[in-house]
Amino acid sequence: MMKKISLIALVATSFTLAACSEKPQGVVAAKKGDEKSHVAADNNYVVKGWTSGDPASWEKQLKTRSLGQDDYVKSK
């Protein structure tokens, strides 16, 4: 009986210690400064008519996209 209790205590202690030694799972990356929202990418996946670095073009594309997603405007 004493061996059984000792074995259970040993197993419980080993599980407890194993849980305490878990490594953090967060993503660690070098800090990168944020860019302005209108400065993004120069590749083939950007919308036609938008030029990277032009805030007026960025605002126009945001307005066009939001109007395209507005169901009230679509139903008129």
Helices and strands as residue ranges (DSSP letters): H 2-20, H 55-69, H 71-75
